[in-house]
Amino acid sequence: MPNTLDFRDLGEGIGDATAVLRNNAAAAGLDAPVPTCPGWTVRDLVTHQGLIHRWATANVRGVAPRPDAEVEAEAAASVDLLEWLDDGLVDLLNALAAAPEDLDVQFFLFDAPPPRQAWTRRQCHETTIHAVDAMAAKLGRAPRPDELWFSPALARDGIDELLLGFAPRPKYGPRRPEPAEVTITTDDGLGAWTVSLTPDGCTARVGASDTAGTRVTGSARGLYAGLWNRGRDYTVTGDAAVLESFLEQLRVSW
């Protein structure tokens, strides 16, 4: 079972992150560029997040999501894009709150908790990372770990989801011609993970490796943002090129 926060904390994380996203989007302006998402404006960011909330809501309810183009057109036609974002958030939280604990729907990540928890967790981290993007739009740079609002425990959970859930998926499948190991360790006592890269793909596990040729150390918040390619607030010892290749191949996009 992966590290994970409880259902209530994850739901609060979705709401908190949406508030941060909304406030920073309003402060930056919808036409501002997003440094952490090259080519995007804040308008693109808010539209994307609103679309993902609606997509997740449909999946939690066991119905087919609307086509992306239809949702994007709805966003473009909205009188107030930030209110449109709010509407999607409320619907998502209502769907999650109404879902039974034994919800029986599909989920797409490896090493995941049961579906209700998994969908809540995924939307918590999806929204948190995009709220970091909205902060970057306001600041003109990726925020530092000490500027982030979320707890180290939430960051730890997000690292776990990324490394154990996303990284081994064939869609990404980071690999190297020569096998290599990367150990990632929080310096605030919240755990370690090891990623093994081979010509065929990667595997990940909880715990440090004594033989890893690349070691990454930082705060849970710094590592969380950094592994999602939102800043580089961590220390690397050993072969840094292995880490850079891993992160480049693990760029998660819609």
Secondary structure as UniProt FT lines:
FT   HELIX           7..28
FT   TURN            30..31
FT   TURN            35..36
FT   TURN            38..39
FT   HELIX           42..61
FT   HELIX           68..77
FT   HELIX           81..98
FT   TURN            101..102
FT   HELIX           115..139
FT   HELIX           145..147
FT   HELIX           152..160
FT   HELIX           161..166
FT   TURN            167..168
FT   TURN            170..172
FT   STRAND          180..186
FT   TURN            187..188
FT   STRAND          192..198
FT   TURN            199..200
FT   STRAND          201..206
FT   TURN            210..211
FT   STRAND          214..218
FT   HELIX           220..227
FT   TURN            228..229
FT   STRAND          235..238
FT   HELIX           240..249
//
